[in-house]
């Protein structure tokens, strides 16, 4: 098995064309003994596929690369393949603000949005409190352009405050739990590709909660008229809670690419807690904005130079 080639094969089976379902039925056991009995864990917890469709739509090679990414990340950082910013995700826009200032940009916090200024069908500015900030392009989430997005579903989230680690996690100060749809009976035809239940937990160790407290989030795609009940299987895993806040919201995606009016809109955050779909959305926005795919090799070269 060579992870560095596009011709990973065994006994004549080439994974570039072999569907993952067929790979589970035999060849994978040649590489990972017993793996075919752990398809849910491999496909959803390691490879992060959001539905069972990957078994027929994704090649075995794609899944092997995802497994390799997980393994390499785990070896690099030790206990977890994931990174999480101290003091929470709010540090990411703060990092953007500092970088923006370095390059002469202006960061306006809590500035109300009053609308776009359009000329000849293209955005040329943003209105706020009687002032206009001039621009050539806008990147925004769906709430700023309700007429340019369409509803594609709903998501329900619970934010829970705990004074203990999630049970059966070896007292982990942080963790991610994914409950695959076929293990909890979630097989709704419309939203099946997003119907897993996702749980993430961070704690005082990440400077996001008071000492000895934990914050857990449980999320899934809404499939019934009783969204909170759909989180029950995930909520049960958390144990006793100090507080629990539940809210469901609509999911939107942009109608167009944004190249015509130069308004580039992101998709709403889905139920996943690992942010893979968010990263994909960022790369998609970059490609629409710049007209080319993001070249990670250039970033690596610049980091090496520094």
C-alpha positions in Angstrom: 0.0 0.0 0.0 1.6 3.3 -1.1 -0.1 6.4 0.2 2.0 8.6 -2.1 0.6 7.4 -5.5 -2.6 7.4 -7.3 -2.5 3.7 -8.0 -3.1 2.3 -4.5 -4.0 -1.3 -5.2 -4.0 -4.9 -4.0 -4.3 -8.0 -6.0 -5.3 -6.1 -9.1 -7.9 -3.9 -7.4 -7.3 -0.2 -8.1 -8.8 2.3 -5.6 -9.0 5.1 -8.1 -12.1 3.6 -9.6 -13.3 1.3 -6.9 -16.3 2.6 -4.9 -15.9 2.7 -1.2 -18.8 0.2 -0.7 -16.9 -2.4 -2.7 -13.7 -1.6 -0.9 -15.4 -2.3 2.5 -16.6 -5.7 1.2 -13.1 -7.1 0.8 -10.0 -5.2 -0.2 -9.9 -2.9 2.8 -9.3 -5.8 5.2 -6.0 -6.5 3.3 -4.8 -3.1 4.5 -6.7 -2.6 7.8 -7.8 -6.0 9.3 -11.4 -5.9 10.5 -12.0 -2.5 9.0 -15.1 -3.6 7.1 -16.8 -4.2 10.4 -16.2 -0.6 11.4 -17.4 1.2 8.3 -19.4 3.8 10.3 -16.5 4.8 12.4 -14.1 5.0 9.4 -16.5 6.7 7.1 -18.0 9.3 9.4 -15.6 9.8 12.4 -12.3 9.6 10.5 -13.2 10.5 6.9 -16.0 12.9 8.0 -18.5 12.0 5.3 -21.9 13.4 6.1 -24.0 10.7 4.5 -24.0 7.1 3.4 -23.8 8.3 -0.2 -20.1 8.3 0.0 -20.0 4.5 -0.2 -21.2 4.6 -3.9 -20.1 8.2 -4.9 -16.6 8.4 -3.5 -13.7 6.3 -4.6 -11.7 4.2 -2.1 -8.7 6.4 -2.9 -10.5 9.5 -1.6 -11.3 7.8 1.6 -7.8 6.5 2.0 -6.5 10.1 1.6 -8.9 11.2 4.3 -7.7 8.5 6.6 -4.1 9.5 5.9 -5.0 13.2 6.7 -6.5 12.1 10.0 -3.6 9.9 10.9 -1.0 12.5 10.0 -2.8 15.2 12.0 -3.0 12.9 15.0 0.7 12.1 14.9 1.5 15.8 14.6 -0.5 17.1 17.5 -0.7 14.1 19.8 -4.1 13.5 21.5 -6.3 15.0 18.8 -6.2 15.6 15.0 -8.1 18.9 15.6 -7.0 22.4 16.5 -9.2 24.8 18.5 -8.2 28.5 19.3 -7.8 29.5 22.9 -10.5 31.9 24.0 -12.9 30.5 21.4 -13.7 31.0 17.7 -13.9 34.8 18.2 -10.2 34.8 18.0 -10.4 34.1 14.3 -12.1 37.4 13.3 -9.7 39.2 15.7 -6.8 37.7 13.8 -8.4 38.9 10.6 -8.8 42.4 12.1 -5.1 42.5 13.1 -4.0 41.3 9.7 -6.4 43.8 8.0 -4.8 46.6 9.9 -1.3 45.5 8.8 -2.4 45.9 5.2 -4.2 49.2 5.7 -7.7 47.9 6.0 -10.4 49.2 8.3 -12.3 46.9 10.8 -15.6 48.3 12.0 -17.2 46.3 14.9 -20.9 46.3 15.6 -21.5 48.7 12.7 -25.2 48.4 11.5 -25.8 47.4 7.9 -28.3 49.5 6.0 -27.9 48.1 2.5 -25.7 47.9 -0.5 -25.0 50.7 -3.0 -25.3 49.4 -6.5 -24.3 51.0 -9.8 -24.9 49.3 -13.2 -25.8 46.0 -11.4 -22.6 45.9 -9.4 -22.0 46.7 -5.8 -19.9 49.8 -5.2 -20.5 50.4 -1.5 -22.2 49.5 1.8 -24.4 51.9 3.6 -24.3 52.3 7.4 -25.8 55.1 9.6 -25.8 57.6 6.7 -22.3 56.8 5.6 -21.1 54.8 2.6 -18.0 52.6 2.7 -16.9 52.3 -0.9 -15.8 48.9 -2.2 -15.5 46.9 -5.4 -16.6 43.5 -3.9 -18.5 42.3 -0.9 -18.2 39.0 1.0 -21.1 38.4 3.4 -23.3 35.7 5.0 -26.9 35.2 3.9 -28.4 37.5 6.5 -27.0 40.5 4.6 -28.6 39.5 1.2 -31.9 37.7 1.8 -33.0 38.3 -1.8 -29.9 36.6 -3.2 -30.2 33.3 -1.2 -32.5 30.3 -1.0 -33.6 28.2 1.9 -32.2 24.6 1.8 -33.2 23.3 5.2 -33.1 24.0 8.9 -30.6 23.1 11.7 -31.3 22.7 15.4 -28.6 23.3 18.0 -28.3 22.9 21.8 -25.7 24.7 23.8 -25.3 23.0 27.2 -23.3 24.1 30.2 -21.8 21.2 32.2 -19.8 21.0 35.4 -18.2 17.7 34.5 -16.7 16.0 31.4 -19.0 14.1 29.1 -19.3 10.6 30.6 -17.4 7.8 29.0 -14.8 10.0 27.4 -12.0 9.3 29.9 -12.6 12.7 31.5 -11.5 14.4 28.3 -11.4 18.2 28.6 -12.5 18.4 24.9 -14.0 16.0 22.5 -16.0 15.5 19.3 -18.7 12.8 19.0 -20.5 11.9 15.8 -23.6 9.8 15.9 -24.2 8.3 12.4 -27.7 8.4 11.1 -28.0 4.7 10.5 -27.1 4.0 14.2 -29.9 6.2 15.6 -32.6 5.7 13.0 -32.2 9.0 11.2 -32.9 8.2 7.5 -35.1 11.0 6.2 -35.2 11.1 2.5 -34.8 14.9 2.0 -32.0 15.7 4.4 -30.4 12.3 4.8 -27.0 13.6 3.7 -26.9 15.8 6.8 -28.8 13.9 9.4 -26.0 12.7 11.7 -26.0 14.2 15.2 -22.8 16.1 16.0 -21.5 16.9 19.5 -18.5 19.0 20.4 -17.3 19.9 23.9 -14.7 22.4 25.0 -13.9 23.6 28.5 -12.0 25.9 30.9 -8.9 24.3 29.4 -9.6 26.3 26.2 -10.4 29.6 28.1 -14.0 29.5 27.0 -15.6 28.7 30.3 -15.1 29.3 34.0 -12.9 27.0 36.0 -14.2 23.4 36.0 -17.0 24.1 33.5 -17.6 22.6 30.1 -19.6 23.8 27.1 -21.1 21.2 24.8 -22.9 21.8 21.6 -25.3 19.3 20.0 -26.5 19.8 16.5 -28.4 18.1 13.6 -30.4 18.9 10.6 -34.1 19.3 11.3 -36.3 16.6 9.7 -39.5 16.8 11.8 -41.8 19.4 13.3 -40.2 18.8 16.7 -36.6 19.9 16.3 -35.5 19.7 20.0 -36.6 16.1 20.2 -34.3 15.3 17.3 -31.3 16.1 19.6 -32.4 13.6 22.3 -29.9 10.9 21.4 -27.0 13.3 21.7 -28.3 15.1 24.8 -28.6 11.8 26.6 -24.8 11.3 26.3 -24.0 14.5 28.2 -25.2 13.6 31.6 -26.5 16.2 34.1 -26.5 19.8 32.8 -26.5 23.2 34.5 -28.3 24.9 31.6 -29.4 23.9 28.1 -30.3 26.4 25.4 -32.0 25.1 22.2 -32.6 27.0 19.0 -33.4 26.0 15.4 -32.7 28.2 12.4 -32.9 28.2 8.6 -30.1 27.2 6.3 -29.4 29.2 3.2 -27.2 29.0 0.2 -26.5 31.7 -2.5 -28.6 31.6 -5.6 -25.7 32.8 -7.9 -22.0 32.8 -7.9 -21.7 36.5 -7.2 -19.6 37.3 -10.3 -22.3 39.4 -11.9 -23.0 41.8 -9.0 -19.7 41.2 -7.1 -21.6 40.2 -3.9 -20.1 36.9 -2.8 -22.3 35.1 -0.2 -21.4 32.2 2.0 -23.7 29.3 2.9 -25.2 29.0 6.4 -23.3 27.0 9.0 -24.6 23.4 8.9 -24.8 21.0 11.8 -21.2 19.7 11.6 -18.9 20.6 14.4 -15.6 19.9 12.7 -15.9 22.9 10.2 -14.9 20.9 7.2 -17.9 22.2 5.2 -17.1 25.7 6.4 -13.5 25.4 5.1 -14.9 24.1 1.8 -17.2 27.1 1.6 -14.3 29.5 2.2 -12.4 27.9 -0.7 -15.5 28.0 -2.9 -15.9 31.8 -2.2 -12.2 32.3 -3.0 -12.6 30.6 -6.3 -15.7 32.6 -7.2 -14.0 35.8 -6.1 -10.6 35.3 -7.7 -11.5 33.1 -10.6 -9.0 30.4 -9.7 -8.6 27.8 -7.0 -6.6 28.6 -3.9 -3.0 27.4 -4.2 -1.9 26.0 -0.8 1.6 25.5 -2.1 2.2 29.2 -2.2 1.2 29.6 1.4 3.6 26.8 2.4 6.4 28.5 0.5 5.8 31.8 2.2 5.8 30.1 5.6 9.1 28.4 4.8 10.6 31.7 3.7 9.7 33.3 7.0 
